[in-house]
Amino acid sequence: MGSISNVETAFAVGCLALAGPFVACADASFTATLTSYAAGRYEQCGYSAAQNWDSSASMTLWSIRAFQHTRTEASGAQSLTWCAEVYQGLDLGSSYTFDTVAAEQAPSGEVAPGPMGALKAAAVRDLFARWINASNGNVNGVPADRDAKSAAFQIVLWELTHENFTANSPQAVLAQMSLTTGAFRASITGATADWYGSIVQSLGVGGFQSTAIEGLTSSLAQDQLRLVPAPAAFALIGLGGLLNRRRR
């Protein structure tokens, strides 16, 4: 289960897009190991694919790891990613290979909920644009808030990717979000609940923002989402440009 069990890792630096919706290279892949869990908290969450977005039918909630994940390549390079599937997992310390795809195509569909499509992807890009620091891959803000804010971010992301919305616009998607009804539910309190409210209220304000993100999909492991280029890649691109200027 995508957090009840240990969760995986792996991602790619194939085609890099610096802004706007990301279209992954065909057949691009990335292999890496889940080396640690970054910031986050265990939270009570549940998912039932058959429930309508406004269903109030009873649902069992589980203590699930709502954490960011650190993945390490064979070269030692590291990246931070976020879960796109609740009920699929990976093992800490294990290596996996993922296909890199456009965000709209994640999750891949081997387990529910299946690809998010354009409307959800617009809201998810807005979420990343507002709340993830492009220089380091962490949630924006001070370190003291990072665990609660990361858990809240992950829960918002799960809700956006898993809910059975009937909306026909990104703004209407936001209007159908709720943790107490629907296919995805969560019972959160304290700072996580506070940050969840702040994140949801920020989405779409002044128009939907966009940033380059990609999906990491596998039939054998929990699908992920991440910024592209990965924050580590920004440093490499900057260094490459500097070296090229010096050679001239």
N, C-alpha and C positions, 0 to 999 in steps of 0.2 A: 504494500500500500504506500502511496507516494509520500509518505512522511512518517507513517506508522513504522515502516521498515526504514532502513538506511537508504539514503537517496544518492543517486549516481553522479555521473560527470562525463563531460566531453563536449567539445565545441570546435568551431573552425574559424580560421582566418583565411578565407578564400577570397571572394570578391568583396572589397571594402567599399561601403557607401558612406560618405561623410554627412549627408543630410537627406531628409525626405524618406519616403517609404523605401525599404530595402528589398531588392529582388535578388535572391540568392543565385549563385552560379549553378548550372545544372550539374548534378552528381557531385557537388562539393561535399566534403565530409571532414570531420575533425575527431581526433581521438585524444582522450585525456582521462585522468583519474580523479575521482571525488576524494580529495585529501582532507577536507574539513568542512564543518558547517560554520558559516560566518554569523552575522548578527541575526537575531530572531528570538522567538519564544514558542513553546508548545501552546496550542490553542485548541478549543473544542470545535470541531468542524464535521460536517457530514454532506454526502452527495447521493442523490437518487436520480438517475438519468431520466426516468419516466415522469417526473413531476413537472407540471406546468410552472411558469415563472411566478404565478400568484397562488400556488397550492399551499394549503396550511396542513396537509396530511402529516401525521407524526413521522419523525425521522430520528434515527440513532446518530448521536454525535460521538466522535472519537477524539482522543487527545493526539493531535497531529503536529508534526514539526513544521512550523511556519517560519522557515529560515532561508536566508540566502545561502548559496553554495559556492565553495572555492574548488576550482578544478585546475589540475596541474598537468601540463604536457610533459612528454619525455625530455624536452629541452629544459624544463624547469619553469617555463613561462606559466603564469597563473591568470585565471579569469574568474569573474563572479557571474553567476547565472541565477535565474528564478524559475520555480516549478510551474509548468503549464498543465500538469495532470495531478489530481489529488490521489487517485487510487492506483498508482503504479510506482515502483520504487527501484532503487539501486543500492548497492552495498558500499559502504565507506571503505576506501582503499582499493576498490575494483576499477578497472579501466573499461571504457565503452567507446564505441564509435557511433557517431551521430551523423545524419544527413543535415545539411544546412539548407533551410527553406525560407521563403517569404513568411512573415508573421501570419498572414492570412491562412497559411496552410498548416499551422500548428494549433493544437496538437495533431498528430498524424492520423488518428482514428482507429488504431489497433485496440484501444480501450476508449470508453466514453471520456470526454464529450465529442471528440472529433474536431476537425478544423474550425477555427473561430470565424473565418470569413471577414468581409470588408467592414461591416458595421462595428463589430467587436474590436477589430484591429485598430480602427480609428480611435476608439476610447482607450485602448491599451497603449497606443503610441502617445496619446496625451498624458496618460499616467506616467510613462517613463520620462517624457520630456519635462514634466513638472517636478518629479520626485527623485530621479536618479541622477547622481553627479557624474557627468560625462568624463571627468578627469580621473575618477577612481572606482566607479561602479557601485559605490555605496549610496544609500539614501541620503538626501540632502539634510544638513543640520549638524548639530553637535553630537559627539560620540556618546554622551550620557543618554541621549534619546534613541540611540540606534537600534537597540533590541526591540523595543516596543514599536517603533516606527517601521522597522523591517517586517515584523510580524503583520502589522496592519497593511503594509504594502502588498505582502504576499496574499493576504486574505482578499483584498480588493481585486488583485489579479486573478485569483481563483474564481471569484464571483463573476468577473467579466468573461472568463473563458468557459465557465461551466454552466451558467444559467441559461435556461431555455427562453430567452427573450423573444417576444413577438414584435418588437419595435421595428420601425422602418427608417430610423435615422439614429446617428450616434447620441444625439441629445435625448431621444426617446428611450434609448437603452439605459441611460443614467436614471431616468424617471422610474424604471422598473426594477432598479436594484434594491434588494432587501436581504438582510441576514436572517430574518425570521420566517420568510416564506420562500417557496420556489424549490428548484432542484438542488441548489447549493445553500447550505445554512451554516451559521457559526454563532457560538455564544462566547462573546468576548467582554472583558471588563477592564477597568483601570486605564492605564496609559495606552494600551493597545486599542481600546474602544475609542478613546479620545482622538488618537491619530487616525484611526479609520474614518471617523466623522470628518476630520479636517481634510483628508485626502479626497474622499468622495465629494465634499462640497466644493473642492477646487476644480474638479474636472469640468472641462468645457467652458469655464469662465472666460469671457472675452474671445471665444472661438477655440476650436480644437487645435492644439499644438501638435507638431510632428517631430519625431526623431527617428533615426535609423535603428531598427531592431530586426532580429532574425530569430527564426525558430530552429531548435535542435531536436530532431525527431529520430526515434528508434522503435522498432517493434518489440524490443527486448528490455527497454529501459524507460524511465520517466522522462517525458519530453520537457524541454526547457525553453526559456526565452532569454535573450541578452542584447545589450547594445552592440552595434557595429559601427566602426571598428571597436573591438573590445578596448577598454581604457588603456591596457598595456600597449595596444597597437598604436594609440595616439603618440606615445613616447617614441616608439620605433619609427613612425612616419616622420616625426619632427627631427629625430636624429639623422635619418637618411637624407632629409632635405639639407640639413646643416653640413653634412659630409660632402654632398654634391656641390654645394656652394664653395666649400673650401678647396675642392679639387679644381674648380675653375680658376 
